[in-house]
């Protein structure tokens, strides 16, 4: 078994539905962001999990672009 890095073991993960709710967008839009590489995600079985830090980074990048 390969040990997980400390970077991932302490990470908090969100489901696609939770991210969609926080961003007030549809689940399909979250899936599109994952497919395009704009939002990194980990595949767990048939579903995806997104790190809170990655969602925050995505939002921060968009916020500064809008200004």
C-alpha positions as a Markdown table, in Angstrom:
| # | Residue | x | y | z |
|---|---|---|---|---|
| 1 | Unk | 0.0 | 0.0 | 0.0 |
| 2 | Unk | 1.3 | 3.4 | -1.0 |
| 3 | Unk | 1.1 | 5.9 | 1.9 |
| 4 | Unk | -0.8 | 9.1 | 1.3 |
| 5 | Unk | 1.0 | 12.4 | 1.5 |
| 6 | Unk | 0.3 | 14.6 | 4.4 |
| 7 | Unk | -1.1 | 17.1 | 1.9 |
| 8 | Unk | -4.1 | 14.9 | 1.3 |
| 9 | Unk | -4.7 | 13.2 | 4.6 |
| 10 | Unk | -5.5 | 16.4 | 6.3 |
| 11 | Unk | -7.6 | 17.8 | 3.4 |
| 12 | Unk | -11.3 | 18.3 | 3.6 |
| 13 | Unk | -13.3 | 17.1 | 0.7 |
| 14 | Unk | -16.6 | 18.2 | -0.8 |
| 15 | Unk | -19.0 | 16.4 | -3.1 |
| 16 | Unk | -20.1 | 17.8 | -6.4 |
| 17 | Unk | -23.5 | 18.7 | -4.9 |
| 18 | Unk | -21.9 | 20.5 | -2.0 |
| 19 | Unk | -19.7 | 22.5 | -4.3 |
| 20 | Unk | -22.6 | 23.3 | -6.6 |
| 21 | Unk | -24.6 | 24.5 | -3.6 |
| 22 | Unk | -21.8 | 26.7 | -2.3 |
| 23 | Unk | -21.2 | 28.3 | -5.7 |
| 24 | Unk | -24.9 | 28.4 | -6.5 |
| 25 | Unk | -24.4 | 26.6 | -9.8 |
| 26 | Unk | -25.7 | 23.3 | -11.2 |
| 27 | Unk | -24.1 | 20.0 | -10.6 |
| 28 | Unk | -23.6 | 19.8 | -14.4 |
| 29 | Unk | -21.6 | 23.0 | -14.3 |
| 30 | Unk | -19.3 | 21.6 | -11.6 |
| 31 | Unk | -18.8 | 18.4 | -13.8 |
| 32 | Unk | -17.9 | 20.7 | -16.7 |
| 33 | Unk | -15.4 | 22.6 | -14.6 |
| 34 | Unk | -13.8 | 19.2 | -13.6 |
| 35 | Unk | -13.8 | 17.9 | -17.2 |
| 36 | Unk | -12.1 | 21.1 | -18.5 |
| 37 | Unk | -9.4 | 21.0 | -15.7 |
| 38 | Unk | -10.5 | 24.2 | -14.1 |
| 39 | Unk | -11.4 | 22.4 | -10.9 |
| 40 | Unk | -9.2 | 19.6 | -9.8 |
| 41 | Unk | -11.0 | 16.6 | -8.4 |
| 42 | Unk | -10.4 | 13.1 | -7.1 |
| 43 | Unk | -12.4 | 10.2 | -8.4 |
| 44 | Unk | -13.7 | 7.9 | -5.7 |
| 45 | Unk | -15.6 | 5.1 | -7.2 |
| 46 | Unk | -18.2 | 6.6 | -9.6 |
| 47 | Unk | -18.2 | 10.0 | -7.9 |
| 48 | Unk | -15.9 | 12.9 | -7.5 |
| 49 | Unk | -14.5 | 14.7 | -4.4 |
| 50 | Unk | -13.1 | 18.2 | -4.5 |
| 51 | Unk | -10.7 | 19.7 | -1.9 |
| 52 | Unk | -11.9 | 22.8 | -0.1 |
| 53 | Unk | -8.6 | 24.4 | -0.9 |
| 54 | Unk | -9.0 | 23.9 | -4.6 |
| 55 | Unk | -12.5 | 25.4 | -4.6 |
| 56 | Unk | -11.2 | 28.4 | -2.6 |
| 57 | Unk | -8.3 | 28.8 | -5.1 |
| 58 | Unk | -10.7 | 28.6 | -8.0 |
| 59 | Unk | -12.9 | 31.3 | -6.5 |
| 60 | Unk | -10.0 | 33.6 | -5.6 |
| 61 | Unk | -8.7 | 33.4 | -9.1 |
| 62 | Unk | -12.0 | 34.4 | -10.6 |
| 63 | Unk | -12.5 | 37.2 | -8.0 |
| 64 | Unk | -9.3 | 38.9 | -9.0 |
| 65 | Unk | -10.0 | 38.5 | -12.7 |
| 66 | Unk | -13.3 | 40.3 | -12.3 |
| 67 | Unk | -11.7 | 43.4 | -10.6 |
